[in-house]
Amino acid sequence: MLSAFAPRGSAGTIATFADPAVDGSTPLFLVDSATLSGGWSGSGLTLITPISGQIFENATFSMTPVSISGGGILSAGTIQFFEDIADGGGLILQIDFDAGTLNLPFGFGASFAAGDNVTFSGPIIPGPLTDETFAFSFANPQPAGQQGTSYTAAFTSSAIP
């Protein structure tokens, strides 16, 4: 009997960015008792996309507001990254997820990591992917009045091509 073992593909980075905010006065996310919302429309977000070999200066992103239930469980949502409006403002990457987790309490920082049925799509995605995942690492918490707490964040994502 002849048998062979083929190692499974290695995960690679799809897209990543360092926190574009100088301080907590320009947050990317707002967390209140029932909702997580986020986005960035300012300058300074450099989206690096190793899967495509491209770097997008002054990229923006939006996220559909998601509800937070007990234990920090998040509802389904969509995150979309766009080119700088000066470069046409076109879609770079879309991330759809069925659920996620918001790690509480925040302590040293917080991470929002979606983990249920994550799908990457958009022009930078060259073909089918498996094991898609992404995470935001929160920083610079600021009280946002009765609205909750705002945060800046860095981002990373990976998948197996």
C-alpha positions in Angstrom: 0.0 0.0 0.0 1.3 3.4 -0.9 0.1 6.5 1.0 1.0 10.1 0.7 0.6 13.0 3.0 0.0 16.5 1.5 0.3 19.3 4.0 -2.6 21.7 4.2 -2.0 25.2 2.7 -0.7 27.9 5.0 -2.7 30.9 5.9 -1.6 34.2 4.5 -2.4 37.8 5.3 -5.3 39.2 3.2 -5.3 42.8 4.4 -4.0 44.7 7.4 -3.6 48.2 8.7 -2.0 50.0 11.6 -4.2 52.3 13.8 -4.6 55.4 11.6 -5.7 57.6 14.5 -3.2 59.9 16.2 -5.1 59.6 19.5 -8.5 58.7 20.9 -10.1 61.9 19.5 -10.6 60.3 16.1 -12.1 56.9 16.9 -12.9 54.0 14.5 -15.4 52.3 16.7 -18.2 53.1 19.1 -19.4 50.5 21.6 -22.5 50.9 23.7 -24.5 48.4 25.7 -26.3 47.1 22.7 -24.4 48.0 19.5 -20.9 48.0 17.9 -20.5 50.4 15.0 -17.4 51.5 13.1 -15.8 53.0 10.2 -13.1 55.4 9.0 -13.5 58.3 6.5 -10.5 60.3 7.4 -7.0 60.2 5.9 -4.0 58.2 7.1 -5.4 54.6 6.9 -2.9 52.6 4.8 -4.4 49.3 3.8 -1.7 46.8 3.0 -3.0 43.8 0.9 -0.3 41.1 0.6 -2.7 38.8 -1.2 -2.8 41.3 -4.1 0.6 43.0 -3.6 -1.1 46.4 -3.4 -1.0 49.2 -0.8 -3.9 51.6 -0.6 -3.1 55.0 0.9 -5.9 56.9 2.6 -8.3 54.0 2.4 -11.6 54.2 4.2 -14.0 51.5 5.6 -17.5 51.2 6.8 -19.2 48.5 8.9 -22.8 47.8 9.3 -23.8 48.3 13.0 -24.1 45.0 14.8 -26.0 44.2 17.9 -24.2 42.9 21.1 -25.9 40.2 23.1 -24.9 38.5 26.3 -21.2 37.4 26.5 -20.2 39.8 23.8 -21.8 37.8 21.0 -22.2 40.0 17.9 -24.8 39.7 15.2 -24.1 39.3 11.5 -22.5 42.2 9.6 -20.5 43.5 6.7 -17.2 45.5 6.5 -16.3 47.2 3.3 -12.9 48.8 2.5 -12.7 51.5 -0.2 -9.9 53.3 -2.2 -9.2 56.9 -1.5 -11.9 59.0 -3.1 -9.1 60.7 -5.1 -8.3 57.3 -6.7 -12.0 56.7 -7.5 -13.3 55.4 -4.1 -13.9 51.9 -5.5 -14.4 48.8 -3.4 -11.2 47.0 -2.3 -12.4 44.3 0.0 -15.7 43.2 1.5 -15.9 41.0 4.6 -19.3 39.3 5.5 -19.7 37.5 8.7 -22.6 35.6 10.4 -21.5 36.3 14.0 -18.6 37.6 16.0 -17.3 38.1 19.5 -16.4 41.3 21.3 -14.1 40.4 24.1 -15.2 41.9 27.4 -14.0 43.4 29.8 -11.5 45.5 28.0 -8.7 45.5 30.4 -5.4 46.1 28.5 -7.4 46.4 25.2 -10.1 44.6 23.4 -10.4 42.6 20.3 -13.3 42.2 18.0 -12.9 39.0 16.1 -15.5 37.5 13.8 -15.4 33.8 13.7 -18.5 32.4 12.2 -18.9 31.9 8.4 -16.5 34.7 7.4 -16.3 35.4 3.6 -13.9 37.7 1.8 -14.8 39.1 -1.6 -13.8 42.0 -3.9 -11.3 42.9 -6.6 -8.2 42.0 -4.5 -9.3 38.4 -4.0 -7.8 36.3 -6.7 -9.8 33.1 -6.2 -11.4 30.8 -3.6 -10.3 31.1 0.0 -10.8 28.9 3.1 -10.5 29.5 6.8 -11.1 33.3 6.5 -10.7 35.2 9.7 -10.2 38.8 10.8 -9.6 40.8 14.0 -9.6 44.4 15.2 -7.4 45.3 18.1 -8.9 48.2 20.0 -6.9 51.0 21.7 -7.3 54.5 23.1 -10.7 54.1 24.8 -12.5 57.4 25.3 -15.9 57.9 27.1 -18.5 58.9 24.6 -21.0 60.4 27.0 -24.2 58.3 27.3 -23.4 56.7 24.0 -20.7 54.4 25.4 -17.0 54.2 24.7 -15.1 54.9 21.5 -11.9 53.2 20.3 -9.2 53.5 17.7 -8.1 50.2 16.2 -5.6 48.2 14.1 -6.8 45.4 11.8 -5.6 42.1 10.4 -7.1 39.3 8.3 -6.0 36.0 7.0 -7.1 33.0 4.9 -5.8 30.0 3.1 -5.7 30.5 -0.7 
